[in-house]
Every structure is written in structure tokens, then in C-alpha cells.
Amino acid sequence: MSGISSHVLDTARGVPAEGMQIDLYRIEGDNWAKLRTVVTNSDGRVDGALLGSAEMAVGHYELVFHFGKYLRDSAGVAAPFLDLVPIRFGVVDVAAHYHVPLLISPFGYTTYRGS
């Protein structure tokens, strides 16, 4: 598999983060192009790739996770500490797989390049 993928786990509740909106942008200098908006499924994953290898280009991308809305909607947190969580990363090989998982809790998050 190649392209860009993601999944989100709610580590505070011990469940996949179902229903979280994720926006994908390509960044070229000062220009941001919104490529896709998706919502995580019951497994906290996106159905299919966020971006396939045929659509990718070498450069910078940003995933924006709508964390605050997820917490308000699913966990009943009225005023979340974190709202939008942006993760910017570089693509150097369009034939490679870039998996960007997000582990969340109400007051923090962790990410890494997954497989």
C-alpha cells in the first residue's frame, strides 16, 4: 500500500475515535490546497487512503484533526483544552506509504510515522 493514511485512538476512553473529521492539505510555499475532508469510521480509521500514490507529490502536507468537536460530540466535554490538532509532515517518496496515527486524550496527543 502507498499513499497517506491515518487512524485515531481515544486513549483516555480506550476506544477508536469514531466520527472525527480530518482535513488534508498540500502546502506549497504560502499556498494551502485542501485536498480532502473525511470522517473516521467505527474503527477510528478512514475508509481507504486519504490520498493515493497517484495523487501524491513530493512536498509538505498537513492533516488537521477536529479534536475539540470530537470531544464535545462524543465525550461530552463542554470546553476542550485542545481544539484543532495540525500535523505537518513531508513526503519524499510518492511510492511510499505515509501512515500518520493520532493517539488522543483530553489534554494531549501523540503521533508518529506508522506502518
Secondary structure by P-SEA (a helix, b strand, c coil): cccccbbbbcccccccccbbbbbbbbbccccccccbbbbbccccccccccccccccccbbbbbbbaaaaaaacccccccccccbbbbbbbbccccbbbbbbbbbccccccccccc
